[in-house]
């Protein structure tokens, strides 16, 4: 590949250079998946926000494009979404083109500095050439601010039942819903969430969509809400609510938060609009505001999670989101690095393997007690521990390499409660890249995503099965090709 700097992800999206945060404007149109993102082109720390841009045919191989949106007199360009206006209801097309319309938050720095509360407004922009070039709407902002300090991150989608555009944005401790016929004129509809879910920090980057429940005809609505701070393992994380939506109001009887990912590095994730088979595809920012500015890379900062399919699973009368990497990710898992024999109850296996640091490890097991250690020659390691006694899955990066850049980074194990894990053999799959690990258990019922900064490549895997009854089976380790 062409990107070979220390820690450069080899099969995750990262910007060619400089600072990146949230994914924005995820939309599919005419064979192209667009990925826009919060971008500061002048430094590797957060600064005046632009929308960077990349395109892909499979969401795995990406082509970098020029910056799509620059700040203007209304402010910096914060997070938002994009839709395909198939019927040109916006009227932006003049010669039969199909407009892509982006909706984003304007953040007026001067307004914030002068102590006002109305410095975040919503604006739109359109493209008539499938995202190549963008024009801001002359009537911006399309939603003004009536004095709400945090008022941002609009997610727009088409709601067939009422033939309206629906938009959800966040306002500090709750979400607000709006509707529009033409994407320009927005009508407020309702609020959600003041007394539901987690409130350890400000709500950010909402998303709302319907999903079928696995193996049934049932359909439920899911509201994603990122929160910073207040995640279960510290700093930023993404909670979700399951409920109903009637075109105006989202309702859920859920009081406690549910979490999409128990690692510390999956934030501000949202889903694609207009995907071919109504697939619900999610991409998150693989970092955490606790230490995002401090991670030890030099030319660029941070990457996106693998693209993941979202589904809904009913477990004992309750509904849970599952998230699992797309098939197109498996398609770059080519070379077989190793296939191990079963690790029998109370046994341990060690294998040395070049290429382990860029691989996918998979196995099946009904064991509820095991430990996987992924190591390098310097003794740096990441451990994955399944522990039946505490009913938890632990991801331990406390000795994973560079960590001193920030106190919160390596100070504790990351924990996921696993009460819902099935009794049957379930699958564990682990995706290792140069500076990240993503763990999916039971088809994504549990996910954990962490950044890591080992000082040399991992090349040793220890599988320790502490269960007295069940083997760890069908262990395969596949090398992942570079996407660059
Ligand atoms: C989330 C966030 C958004 C905001 C953007 C600014 O990470 O804080 O709420 O729009 O980042 O870059």
Boltz pocket constraint, residues with backbone or C-beta under 6 A from the ligand:
constraints:
  - pocket:
      binder: B
      contacts: [[A, 21], [A, 22], [A, 38], [A, 49], [A, 77], [A, 78], [A, 79], [A, 105], [A, 152], [A, 153], [A, 203], [A, 204], [A, 205], [A, 268]]
      max_distance: 6.0
